[in-house]
Amino acid sequence: MDEVLEETFRLMKSRLYPADLEELPGGVPRWRRQAENMLDGLLEDGYVAESRGRLTLTRLGLNYLSGS
């Protein structure tokens, strides 16, 4: 999951606001906490699955992206 979040930051850093980079209690940047919460939601709702540390889109996630 860390690799996904690192890549997310690389792709999004030019779009983040200064407030997104502020550290929250525990030393975690605000953007990362938000991304973790969103990813947790995708896992809980069944759009993404995690197995052996790898994240994959589920059929539900693929259907959502394809508009089915």
PDB file of N, CA, C, O and CB in Angstrom:
ATOM      1  N   MET A   1       0.821  -1.183   0.000  1.00  0.00           N
ATOM      2  CA  MET A   1       0.000   0.000   0.000  1.00  0.00           C
ATOM      3  C   MET A   1       0.872   1.256   0.000  1.00  0.00           C
ATOM      4  O   MET A   1       0.482   2.279  -0.563  1.00  0.00           O
ATOM      5  CB  MET A   1      -0.938  -0.007   1.202  1.00  0.00           C
ATOM      6  N   ASP A   2       2.040   1.187   0.622  1.00  0.00           N
ATOM      7  CA  ASP A   2       2.926   2.348   0.647  1.00  0.00           C
ATOM      8  C   ASP A   2       3.341   2.761  -0.756  1.00  0.00           C
ATOM      9  O   ASP A   2       3.426   3.952  -1.056  1.00  0.00           O
ATOM     10  CB  ASP A   2       4.159   2.054   1.487  1.00  0.00           C
ATOM     11  N   GLU A   3       3.603   1.771  -1.622  1.00  0.00           N
ATOM     12  CA  GLU A   3       3.995   2.093  -2.993  1.00  0.00           C
ATOM     13  C   GLU A   3       2.881   2.824  -3.725  1.00  0.00           C
ATOM     14  O   GLU A   3       3.144   3.752  -4.490  1.00  0.00           O
ATOM     15  CB  GLU A   3       4.373   0.822  -3.753  1.00  0.00           C
ATOM     16  N   VAL A   4       1.649   2.417  -3.498  1.00  0.00           N
ATOM     17  CA  VAL A   4       0.505   3.080  -4.128  1.00  0.00           C
ATOM     18  C   VAL A   4       0.418   4.522  -3.660  1.00  0.00           C
ATOM     19  O   VAL A   4       0.196   5.428  -4.463  1.00  0.00           O
ATOM     20  CB  VAL A   4      -0.810   2.332  -3.810  1.00  0.00           C
ATOM     21  N   LEU A   5       0.593   4.735  -2.368  1.00  0.00           N
ATOM     22  CA  LEU A   5       0.507   6.091  -1.832  1.00  0.00           C
ATOM     23  C   LEU A   5       1.680   6.954  -2.299  1.00  0.00           C
ATOM     24  O   LEU A   5       1.501   8.145  -2.555  1.00  0.00           O
ATOM     25  CB  LEU A   5       0.463   6.051  -0.305  1.00  0.00           C
ATOM     26  N   GLU A   6       2.862   6.381  -2.412  1.00  0.00           N
ATOM     27  CA  GLU A   6       4.009   7.132  -2.926  1.00  0.00           C
ATOM     28  C   GLU A   6       3.783   7.544  -4.378  1.00  0.00           C
ATOM     29  O   GLU A   6       4.097   8.670  -4.764  1.00  0.00           O
ATOM     30  CB  GLU A   6       5.296   6.298  -2.807  1.00  0.00           C
ATOM     31  N   GLU A   7       3.247   6.645  -5.171  1.00  0.00           N
ATOM     32  CA  GLU A   7       2.956   6.962  -6.571  1.00  0.00           C
ATOM     33  C   GLU A   7       1.833   7.992  -6.661  1.00  0.00           C
ATOM     34  O   GLU A   7       1.866   8.870  -7.524  1.00  0.00           O
ATOM     35  CB  GLU A   7       2.573   5.685  -7.350  1.00  0.00           C
ATOM     36  N   THR A   8       0.853   7.893  -5.788  1.00  0.00           N
ATOM     37  CA  THR A   8      -0.225   8.876  -5.737  1.00  0.00           C
ATOM     38  C   THR A   8       0.354  10.254  -5.475  1.00  0.00           C
ATOM     39  O   THR A   8      -0.022  11.225  -6.131  1.00  0.00           O
ATOM     40  CB  THR A   8      -1.259   8.509  -4.654  1.00  0.00           C
ATOM     41  N   PHE A   9       1.269  10.343  -4.516  1.00  0.00           N
ATOM     42  CA  PHE A   9       1.883  11.634  -4.214  1.00  0.00           C
ATOM     43  C   PHE A   9       2.663  12.156  -5.418  1.00  0.00           C
ATOM     44  O   PHE A   9       2.569  13.337  -5.751  1.00  0.00           O
ATOM     45  CB  PHE A   9       2.807  11.518  -2.992  1.00  0.00           C
ATOM     46  N   ARG A  10       3.419  11.299  -6.061  1.00  0.00           N
ATOM     47  CA  ARG A  10       4.211  11.721  -7.219  1.00  0.00           C
ATOM     48  C   ARG A  10       3.296  12.305  -8.299  1.00  0.00           C
ATOM     49  O   ARG A  10       3.613  13.331  -8.903  1.00  0.00           O
ATOM     50  CB  ARG A  10       5.026  10.529  -7.789  1.00  0.00           C
ATOM     51  N   LEU A  11       2.175  11.653  -8.532  1.00  0.00           N
ATOM     52  CA  LEU A  11       1.250  12.104  -9.573  1.00  0.00           C
ATOM     53  C   LEU A  11       0.467  13.355  -9.180  1.00  0.00           C
ATOM     54  O   LEU A  11       0.105  14.157 -10.041  1.00  0.00           O
ATOM     55  CB  LEU A  11       0.288  10.997  -9.907  1.00  0.00           C
ATOM     56  N   MET A  12       0.205  13.521  -7.888  1.00  0.00           N
ATOM     57  CA  MET A  12      -0.687  14.592  -7.441  1.00  0.00           C
ATOM     58  C   MET A  12       0.005  15.798  -6.811  1.00  0.00           C
ATOM     59  O   MET A  12      -0.652  16.807  -6.556  1.00  0.00           O
ATOM     60  CB  MET A  12      -1.646  14.040  -6.470  1.00  0.00           C
ATOM     61  N   LYS A  13       1.312  15.722  -6.552  1.00  0.00           N
ATOM     62  CA  LYS A  13       1.957  16.772  -5.757  1.00  0.00           C
ATOM     63  C   LYS A  13       1.814  18.167  -6.357  1.00  0.00           C
ATOM     64  O   LYS A  13       1.754  19.146  -5.614  1.00  0.00           O
ATOM     65  CB  LYS A  13       3.414  16.454  -5.592  1.00  0.00           C
ATOM     66  N   SER A  14       1.760  18.280  -7.662  1.00  0.00           N
ATOM     67  CA  SER A  14       1.617  19.607  -8.270  1.00  0.00           C
ATOM     68  C   SER A  14       0.205  20.166  -8.083  1.00  0.00           C
ATOM     69  O   SER A  14      -0.020  21.357  -8.300  1.00  0.00           O
ATOM     70  CB  SER A  14       1.957  19.542  -9.763  1.00  0.00           C
ATOM     71  N   ARG A  15      -0.740  19.325  -7.686  1.00  0.00           N
ATOM     72  CA  ARG A  15      -2.127  19.758  -7.493  1.00  0.00           C
ATOM     73  C   ARG A  15      -2.496  19.968  -6.026  1.00  0.00           C
ATOM     74  O   ARG A  15      -3.600  20.418  -5.717  1.00  0.00           O
ATOM     75  CB  ARG A  15      -3.062  18.747  -8.099  1.00  0.00           C
ATOM     76  N   LEU A  16      -1.572  19.643  -5.129  1.00  0.00           N
ATOM     77  CA  LEU A  16      -1.852  19.759  -3.702  1.00  0.00           C
ATOM     78  C   LEU A  16      -1.672  21.200  -3.242  1.00  0.00           C
ATOM     79  O   LEU A  16      -0.837  21.938  -3.767  1.00  0.00           O
ATOM     80  CB  LEU A  16      -0.942  18.821  -2.892  1.00  0.00           C
ATOM     81  N   TYR A  17      -2.465  21.581  -2.259  1.00  0.00           N
ATOM     82  CA  TYR A  17      -2.359  22.892  -1.630  1.00  0.00           C
ATOM     83  C   TYR A  17      -1.411  22.800  -0.446  1.00  0.00           C
ATOM     84  O   TYR A  17      -1.158  21.706   0.058  1.00  0.00           O
ATOM     85  CB  TYR A  17      -3.750  23.412  -1.183  1.00  0.00           C
ATOM     86  N   PRO A  18      -0.876  23.946   0.010  1.00  0.00           N
ATOM     87  CA  PRO A  18       0.006  23.909   1.188  1.00  0.00           C
ATOM     88  C   PRO A  18      -0.638  23.207   2.391  1.00  0.00           C
ATOM     89  O   PRO A  18       0.047  22.512   3.142  1.00  0.00           O
ATOM     90  CB  PRO A  18       0.399  25.328   1.581  1.00  0.00           C
ATOM     91  N   ALA A  19      -1.929  23.383   2.571  1.00  0.00           N
ATOM     92  CA  ALA A  19      -2.611  22.736   3.707  1.00  0.00           C
ATOM     93  C   ALA A  19      -2.570  21.215   3.578  1.00  0.00           C
ATOM     94  O   ALA A  19      -2.558  20.512   4.588  1.00  0.00           O
ATOM     95  CB  ALA A  19      -4.074  23.215   3.803  1.00  0.00           C
ATOM     96  N   ASP A  20      -2.551  20.703   2.353  1.00  0.00           N
ATOM     97  CA  ASP A  20      -2.492  19.258   2.138  1.00  0.00           C
ATOM     98  C   ASP A  20      -1.172  18.673   2.622  1.00  0.00           C
ATOM     99  O   ASP A  20      -1.102  17.497   2.976  1.00  0.00           O
ATOM    100  CB  ASP A  20      -2.691  18.936   0.662  1.00  0.00           C
ATOM    101  N   LEU A  21      -0.134  19.489   2.636  1.00  0.00           N
ATOM    102  CA  LEU A  21       1.199  19.025   3.035  1.00  0.00           C
ATOM    103  C   LEU A  21       1.453  19.164   4.528  1.00  0.00           C
ATOM    104  O   LEU A  21       2.454  18.660   5.038  1.00  0.00           O
ATOM    105  CB  LEU A  21       2.255  19.788   2.277  1.00  0.00           C
ATOM    106  N   GLU A  22       0.543  19.853   5.241  1.00  0.00           N
ATOM    107  CA  GLU A  22       0.707  20.020   6.686  1.00  0.00           C
ATOM    108  C   GLU A  22       0.660  18.669   7.383  1.00  0.00           C
ATOM    109  O   GLU A  22      -0.096  17.776   7.001  1.00  0.00           O
ATOM    110  CB  GLU A  22      -0.381  20.950   7.255  1.00  0.00           C
ATOM    111  N   GLU A  23       1.486  18.542   8.411  1.00  0.00           N
ATOM    112  CA  GLU A  23       1.511  17.302   9.181  1.00  0.00           C
ATOM    113  C   GLU A  23       0.413  17.307  10.232  1.00  0.00           C
ATOM    114  O   GLU A  23       0.204  18.295  10.936  1.00  0.00           O
ATOM    115  CB  GLU A  23       2.881  17.102   9.844  1.00  0.00           C
ATOM    116  N   LEU A  24      -0.272  16.198  10.318  1.00  0.00           N
ATOM    117  CA  LEU A  24      -1.296  15.991  11.334  1.00  0.00           C
ATOM    118  C   LEU A  24      -0.637  15.374  12.564  1.00  0.00           C
ATOM    119  O   LEU A  24       0.519  14.956  12.498  1.00  0.00           O
ATOM    120  CB  LEU A  24      -2.451  15.084  10.798  1.00  0.00           C
ATOM    121  N   PRO A  25      -1.359  15.311  13.688  1.00  0.00           N
ATOM    122  CA  PRO A  25      -0.793  14.625  14.848  1.00  0.00           C
ATOM    123  C   PRO A  25      -0.334  13.220  14.451  1.00  0.00           C
ATOM    124  O   PRO A  25      -1.061  12.488  13.779  1.00  0.00           O
ATOM    125  CB  PRO A  25      -1.828  14.554  16.000  1.00  0.00           C
ATOM    126  N   GLY A  26       0.844  12.862  14.861  1.00  0.00           N
ATOM    127  CA  GLY A  26       1.431  11.580  14.475  1.00  0.00           C
ATOM    128  C   GLY A  26       2.415  11.729  13.323  1.00  0.00           C
ATOM    129  O   GLY A  26       3.058  10.759  12.923  1.00  0.00           O
ATOM    130  N   GLY A  27       2.534  12.958  12.781  1.00  0.00           N
ATOM    131  CA  GLY A  27       3.525  13.226  11.749  1.00  0.00           C
ATOM    132  C   GLY A  27       3.141  12.828  10.338  1.00  0.00           C
ATOM    133  O   GLY A  27       3.994  12.807   9.450  1.00  0.00           O
ATOM    134  N   VAL A  28       1.868  12.509  10.113  1.00  0.00           N
ATOM    135  CA  VAL A  28       1.415  12.091   8.781  1.00  0.00           C
ATOM    136  C   VAL A  28       0.882  13.315   8.045  1.00  0.00           C
ATOM    137  O   VAL A  28       0.079  14.066   8.598  1.00  0.00           O
ATOM    138  CB  VAL A  28       0.316  10.971   8.874  1.00  0.00           C
ATOM    139  N   PRO A  29       1.321  13.527   6.799  1.00  0.00           N
ATOM    140  CA  PRO A  29       0.768  14.656   6.035  1.00  0.00           C
ATOM    141  C   PRO A  29      -0.733  14.470   5.775  1.00  0.00           C
ATOM    142  O   PRO A  29      -1.220  13.352   5.611  1.00  0.00           O
ATOM    143  CB  PRO A  29       1.518  14.813   4.696  1.00  0.00           C
ATOM    144  N   ARG A  30      -1.440  15.586   5.744  1.00  0.00           N
ATOM    145  CA  ARG A  30      -2.898  15.563   5.556  1.00  0.00           C
ATOM    146  C   ARG A  30      -3.295  14.800   4.288  1.00  0.00           C
ATOM    147  O   ARG A  30      -4.245  14.018   4.318  1.00  0.00           O
ATOM    148  CB  ARG A  30      -3.444  16.997   5.493  1.00  0.00           C
ATOM    149  N   TRP A  31      -2.582  15.016   3.172  1.00  0.00           N
ATOM    150  CA  TRP A  31      -2.949  14.357   1.912  1.00  0.00           C
ATOM    151  C   TRP A  31      -2.886  12.843   2.058  1.00  0.00           C
ATOM    152  O   TRP A  31      -3.730  12.118   1.532  1.00  0.00           O
ATOM    153  CB  TRP A  31      -2.024  14.817   0.768  1.00  0.00           C
ATOM    154  N   ARG A  32      -1.853  12.371   2.794  1.00  0.00           N
ATOM    155  CA  ARG A  32      -1.681  10.917   2.930  1.00  0.00           C
ATOM    156  C   ARG A  32      -2.792  10.310   3.777  1.00  0.00           C
ATOM    157  O   ARG A  32      -3.303   9.238   3.454  1.00  0.00           O
ATOM    158  CB  ARG A  32      -0.313  10.592   3.552  1.00  0.00           C
ATOM    159  N   ARG A  33      -3.166  10.983   4.851  1.00  0.00           N
ATOM    160  CA  ARG A  33      -4.254  10.481   5.699  1.00  0.00           C
ATOM    161  C   ARG A  33      -5.544  10.395   4.886  1.00  0.00           C
ATOM    162  O   ARG A  33      -6.289   9.421   4.994  1.00  0.00           O
ATOM    163  CB  ARG A  33      -4.456  11.396   6.943  1.00  0.00           C
ATOM    164  N   GLN A  34      -5.804  11.421   4.069  1.00  0.00           N
ATOM    165  CA  GLN A  34      -7.005  11.410   3.225  1.00  0.00           C
ATOM    166  C   GLN A  34      -6.948  10.261   2.211  1.00  0.00           C
ATOM    167  O   GLN A  34      -7.944   9.568   2.001  1.00  0.00           O
ATOM    168  CB  GLN A  34      -7.160  12.763   2.488  1.00  0.00           C
ATOM    169  N   ALA A  35      -5.797  10.063   1.592  1.00  0.00           N
ATOM    170  CA  ALA A  35      -5.638   8.988   0.604  1.00  0.00           C
ATOM    171  C   ALA A  35      -5.804   7.625   1.266  1.00  0.00           C
ATOM    172  O   ALA A  35      -6.424   6.731   0.690  1.00  0.00           O
ATOM    173  CB  ALA A  35      -4.259   9.080  -0.086  1.00  0.00           C
ATOM    174  N   GLU A  36      -5.258   7.455   2.468  1.00  0.00           N
ATOM    175  CA  GLU A  36      -5.425   6.192   3.195  1.00  0.00           C
ATOM    176  C   GLU A  36      -6.890   5.930   3.487  1.00  0.00           C
ATOM    177  O   GLU A  36      -7.369   4.807   3.331  1.00  0.00           O
ATOM    178  CB  GLU A  36      -4.623   6.208   4.502  1.00  0.00           C
ATOM    179  N   ASN A  37      -7.609   6.976   3.916  1.00  0.00           N
ATOM    180  CA  ASN A  37      -9.037   6.819   4.213  1.00  0.00           C
ATOM    181  C   ASN A  37      -9.824   6.454   2.954  1.00  0.00           C
ATOM    182  O   ASN A  37     -10.718   5.608   3.002  1.00  0.00           O
ATOM    183  CB  ASN A  37      -9.601   8.112   4.831  1.00  0.00           C
ATOM    184  N   MET A  38      -9.494   7.087   1.835  1.00  0.00           N
ATOM    185  CA  MET A  38     -10.187   6.773   0.580  1.00  0.00           C
ATOM    186  C   MET A  38      -9.900   5.343   0.141  1.00  0.00           C
ATOM    187  O   MET A  38     -10.804   4.629  -0.294  1.00  0.00           O
ATOM    188  CB  MET A  38      -9.771   7.754  -0.526  1.00  0.00           C
ATOM    189  N   LEU A  39      -8.650   4.928   0.254  1.00  0.00           N
ATOM    190  CA  LEU A  39      -8.287   3.561  -0.128  1.00  0.00           C
ATOM    191  C   LEU A  39      -8.969   2.544   0.782  1.00  0.00           C
ATOM    192  O   LEU A  39      -9.432   1.504   0.315  1.00  0.00           O
ATOM    193  CB  LEU A  39      -6.761   3.375  -0.078  1.00  0.00           C
ATOM    194  N   ASP A  40      -9.032   2.839   2.072  1.00  0.00           N
ATOM    195  CA  ASP A  40      -9.755   1.955   2.998  1.00  0.00           C
ATOM    196  C   ASP A  40     -11.213   1.817   2.577  1.00  0.00           C
ATOM    197  O   ASP A  40     -11.777   0.724   2.636  1.00  0.00           O
ATOM    198  CB  ASP A  40      -9.667   2.490   4.444  1.00  0.00           C
ATOM    199  N   GLY A  41     -11.824   2.920   2.154  1.00  0.00           N
ATOM    200  CA  GLY A  41     -13.213   2.884   1.696  1.00  0.00           C
ATOM    201  C   GLY A  41     -13.378   2.033   0.453  1.00  0.00           C
ATOM    202  O   GLY A  41     -14.344   1.279   0.339  1.00  0.00           O
ATOM    203  N   LEU A  42     -12.434   2.148  -0.489  1.00  0.00           N
ATOM    204  CA  LEU A  42     -12.491   1.328  -1.702  1.00  0.00           C
ATOM    205  C   LEU A  42     -12.373  -0.153  -1.365  1.00  0.00           C
ATOM    206  O   LEU A  42     -13.042  -0.990  -1.972  1.00  0.00           O
ATOM    207  CB  LEU A  42     -11.379   1.736  -2.678  1.00  0.00           C
ATOM    208  N   LEU A  43     -11.514  -0.475  -0.389  1.00  0.00           N
ATOM    209  CA  LEU A  43     -11.370  -1.863   0.051  1.00  0.00           C
ATOM    210  C   LEU A  43     -12.656  -2.351   0.724  1.00  0.00           C
ATOM    211  O   LEU A  43     -13.143  -3.441   0.425  1.00  0.00           O
ATOM    212  CB  LEU A  43     -10.175  -2.001   1.019  1.00  0.00           C
ATOM    213  N   GLU A  44     -13.196  -1.544   1.627  1.00  0.00           N
ATOM    214  CA  GLU A  44     -14.408  -1.930   2.363  1.00  0.00           C
ATOM    215  C   GLU A  44     -15.605  -2.090   1.438  1.00  0.00           C
ATOM    216  O   GLU A  44     -16.441  -2.969   1.649  1.00  0.00           O
ATOM    217  CB  GLU A  44     -14.726  -0.896   3.436  1.00  0.00           C
ATOM    218  N   ASP A  45     -15.692  -1.245   0.413  1.00  0.00           N
ATOM    219  CA  ASP A  45     -16.831  -1.288  -0.504  1.00  0.00           C
ATOM    220  C   ASP A  45     -16.666  -2.321  -1.609  1.00  0.00           C
ATOM    221  O   ASP A  45     -17.586  -2.541  -2.397  1.00  0.00           O
ATOM    222  CB  ASP A  45     -17.042   0.068  -1.118  1.00  0.00           C
ATOM    223  N   GLY A  46     -15.495  -2.958  -1.671  1.00  0.00           N
ATOM    224  CA  GLY A  46     -15.289  -4.037  -2.624  1.00  0.00           C
ATOM    225  C   GLY A  46     -14.813  -3.634  -4.005  1.00  0.00           C
ATOM    226  O   GLY A  46     -14.834  -4.452  -4.925  1.00  0.00           O
ATOM    227  N   TYR A  47     -14.382  -2.385  -4.172  1.00  0.00           N
ATOM    228  CA  TYR A  47     -13.868  -1.941  -5.469  1.00  0.00           C
ATOM    229  C   TYR A  47     -12.422  -2.366  -5.688  1.00  0.00           C
ATOM    230  O   TYR A  47     -11.970  -2.517  -6.823  1.00  0.00           O
ATOM    231  CB  TYR A  47     -13.981  -0.431  -5.586  1.00  0.00           C
ATOM    232  N   VAL A  48     -11.711  -2.553  -4.597  1.00  0.00           N
ATOM    233  CA  VAL A  48     -10.298  -2.938  -4.619  1.00  0.00           C
ATOM    234  C   VAL A  48     -10.126  -4.096  -3.637  1.00  0.00           C
ATOM    235  O   VAL A  48     -10.793  -4.149  -2.604  1.00  0.00           O
ATOM    236  CB  VAL A  48      -9.353  -1.719  -4.248  1.00  0.00           C
ATOM    237  N   ALA A  49      -9.230  -5.019  -3.968  1.00  0.00           N
ATOM    238  CA  ALA A  49      -8.916  -6.137  -3.069  1.00  0.00           C
ATOM    239  C   ALA A  49      -7.417  -6.117  -2.798  1.00  0.00           C
ATOM    240  O   ALA A  49      -6.623  -5.696  -3.639  1.00  0.00           O
ATOM    241  CB  ALA A  49      -9.362  -7.519  -3.686  1.00  0.00           C
ATOM    242  N   GLU A  50      -7.050  -6.578  -1.614  1.00  0.00           N
ATOM    243  CA  GLU A  50      -5.629  -6.670  -1.247  1.00  0.00           C
ATOM    244  C   GLU A  50      -5.305  -8.129  -0.963  1.00  0.00           C
ATOM    245  O   GLU A  50      -6.005  -8.805  -0.210  1.00  0.00           O
ATOM    246  CB  GLU A  50      -5.294  -5.767  -0.001  1.00  0.00           C
ATOM    247  N   SER A  51      -4.233  -8.594  -1.579  1.00  0.00           N
ATOM    248  CA  SER A  51      -3.785  -9.963  -1.353  1.00  0.00           C
ATOM    249  C   SER A  51      -2.264  -9.971  -1.392  1.00  0.00           C
ATOM    250  O   SER A  51      -1.652  -9.539  -2.369  1.00  0.00           O
ATOM    251  CB  SER A  51      -4.385 -10.945  -2.415  1.00  0.00           C
ATOM    252  N   ARG A  52      -1.663 -10.468  -0.317  1.00  0.00           N
ATOM    253  CA  ARG A  52      -0.199 -10.532  -0.211  1.00  0.00           C
ATOM    254  C   ARG A  52       0.460  -9.179  -0.446  1.00  0.00           C
ATOM    255  O   ARG A  52       1.536  -9.090  -1.036  1.00  0.00           O
ATOM    256  CB  ARG A  52       0.350 -11.541  -1.203  1.00  0.00           C
ATOM    257  N   GLY A  53      -0.206  -8.124   0.029  1.00  0.00           N
ATOM    258  CA  GLY A  53       0.352  -6.787  -0.093  1.00  0.00           C
ATOM    259  C   GLY A  53       0.140  -6.121  -1.444  1.00  0.00           C
ATOM    260  O   GLY A  53       0.631  -5.017  -1.679  1.00  0.00           O
ATOM    261  N   ARG A  54      -0.589  -6.790  -2.331  1.00  0.00           N
ATOM    262  CA  ARG A  54      -0.860  -6.229  -3.667  1.00  0.00           C
ATOM    263  C   ARG A  54      -2.311  -5.787  -3.739  1.00  0.00           C
ATOM    264  O   ARG A  54      -3.209  -6.460  -3.235  1.00  0.00           O
ATOM    265  CB  ARG A  54      -0.550  -7.267  -4.790  1.00  0.00           C
ATOM    266  N   LEU A  55      -2.522  -4.647  -4.374  1.00  0.00           N
ATOM    267  CA  LEU A  55      -3.866  -4.136  -4.571  1.00  0.00           C
ATOM    268  C   LEU A  55      -4.297  -4.395  -6.008  1.00  0.00           C
ATOM    269  O   LEU A  55      -3.528  -4.182  -6.945  1.00  0.00           O
ATOM    270  CB  LEU A  55      -3.938  -2.630  -4.237  1.00  0.00           C
ATOM    271  N   THR A  56      -5.523  -4.853  -6.171  1.00  0.00           N
ATOM    272  CA  THR A  56      -6.068  -5.074  -7.510  1.00  0.00           C
ATOM    273  C   THR A  56      -7.505  -4.589  -7.557  1.00  0.00           C
ATOM    274  O   THR A  56      -8.221  -4.608  -6.556  1.00  0.00           O
ATOM    275  CB  THR A  56      -5.986  -6.568  -7.907  1.00  0.00           C
ATOM    276  N   LEU A  57      -7.910  -4.154  -8.741  1.00  0.00           N
ATOM    277  CA  LEU A  57      -9.308  -3.805  -8.935  1.00  0.00           C
ATOM    278  C   LEU A  57     -10.129  -5.091  -8.975  1.00  0.00           C
ATOM    279  O   LEU A  57      -9.724  -6.085  -9.578  1.00  0.00           O
ATOM    280  CB  LEU A  57      -9.505  -2.973 -10.238  1.00  0.00           C
ATOM    281  N   THR A  58     -11.266  -5.052  -8.336  1.00  0.00           N
ATOM    282  CA  THR A  58     -12.180  -6.185  -8.388  1.00  0.00           C
ATOM    283  C   THR A  58     -13.089  -6.022  -9.606  1.00  0.00           C
ATOM    284  O   THR A  58     -13.031  -5.008 -10.302  1.00  0.00           O
ATOM    285  CB  THR A  58     -13.016  -6.294  -7.072  1.00  0.00           C
ATOM    286  N   ARG A  59     -13.916  -7.015  -9.854  1.00  0.00           N
ATOM    287  CA  ARG A  59     -14.886  -6.912 -10.945  1.00  0.00           C
ATOM    288  C   ARG A  59     -15.782  -5.696 -10.723  1.00  0.00           C
ATOM    289  O   ARG A  59     -16.106  -4.980 -11.671  1.00  0.00           O
ATOM    290  CB  ARG A  59     -15.740  -8.206 -11.051  1.00  0.00           C
ATOM    291  N   LEU A  60     -16.181  -5.462  -9.471  1.00  0.00           N
ATOM    292  CA  LEU A  60     -17.011  -4.306  -9.142  1.00  0.00           C
ATOM    293  C   LEU A  60     -16.277  -3.009  -9.511  1.00  0.00           C
ATOM    294  O   LEU A  60     -16.872  -2.100 -10.089  1.00  0.00           O
ATOM    295  CB  LEU A  60     -17.381  -4.314  -7.634  1.00  0.00           C
ATOM    296  N   GLY A  61     -14.994  -2.932  -9.177  1.00  0.00           N
ATOM    297  CA  GLY A  61     -14.212  -1.752  -9.509  1.00  0.00           C
ATOM    298  C   GLY A  61     -14.065  -1.558 -11.012  1.00  0.00           C
ATOM    299  O   GLY A  61     -14.181  -0.439 -11.510  1.00  0.00           O
ATOM    300  N   LEU A  62     -13.812  -2.635 -11.729  1.00  0.00           N
ATOM    301  CA  LEU A  62     -13.706  -2.565 -13.184  1.00  0.00           C
ATOM    302  C   LEU A  62     -15.030  -2.150 -13.821  1.00  0.00           C
ATOM    303  O   LEU A  62     -15.054  -1.341 -14.749  1.00  0.00           O
ATOM    304  CB  LEU A  62     -13.255  -3.911 -13.747  1.00  0.00           C
ATOM    305  N   ASN A  63     -16.130  -2.710 -13.317  1.00  0.00           N
ATOM    306  CA  ASN A  63     -17.456  -2.337 -13.838  1.00  0.00           C
ATOM    307  C   ASN A  63     -17.728  -0.857 -13.600  1.00  0.00           C
ATOM    308  O   ASN A  63     -18.263  -0.170 -14.471  1.00  0.00           O
ATOM    309  CB  ASN A  63     -18.562  -3.191 -13.178  1.00  0.00           C
ATOM    310  N   TYR A  64     -17.364  -0.374 -12.432  1.00  0.00           N
ATOM    311  CA  TYR A  64     -17.570   1.054 -12.133  1.00  0.00           C
ATOM    312  C   TYR A  64     -16.796   1.922 -13.126  1.00  0.00           C
ATOM    313  O   TYR A  64     -17.335   2.885 -13.671  1.00  0.00           O
ATOM    314  CB  TYR A  64     -17.127   1.380 -10.678  1.00  0.00           C
ATOM    315  N   LEU A  65     -15.537   1.575 -13.353  1.00  0.00           N
ATOM    316  CA  LEU A  65     -14.711   2.372 -14.263  1.00  0.00           C
ATOM    317  C   LEU A  65     -15.199   2.310 -15.704  1.00  0.00           C
ATOM    318  O   LEU A  65     -15.063   3.280 -16.450  1.00  0.00           O
ATOM    319  CB  LEU A  65     -13.277   1.907 -14.197  1.00  0.00           C
ATOM    320  N   SER A  66     -15.767   1.171 -16.097  1.00  0.00           N
ATOM    321  CA  SER A  66     -16.240   1.045 -17.471  1.00  0.00           C
ATOM    322  C   SER A  66     -17.647   1.609 -17.655  1.00  0.00           C
ATOM    323  O   SER A  66     -18.155   1.674 -18.774  1.00  0.00           O
ATOM    324  CB  SER A  66     -16.214  -0.408 -17.893  1.00  0.00           C
ATOM    325  N   GLY A  67     -18.270   2.015 -16.554  1.00  0.00           N
ATOM    326  CA  GLY A  67     -19.598   2.579 -16.630  1.00  0.00           C
ATOM    327  C   GLY A  67     -20.709   1.548 -16.691  1.00  0.00           C
ATOM    328  O   GLY A  67     -21.855   1.888 -16.983  1.00  0.00           O
ATOM    329  N   SER A  68     -20.384   0.297 -16.420  1.00  0.00           N
ATOM    330  CA  SER A  68     -21.394  -0.773 -16.464  1.00  0.00           C
ATOM    331  C   SER A  68     -22.202  -0.807 -15.196  1.00  0.00           C
ATOM    332  O   SER A  68     -23.095  -1.642 -15.056  1.00  0.00           O
ATOM    333  CB  SER A  68     -20.738  -2.129 -16.690  1.00  0.00           C
TER     334      SER A  68
END
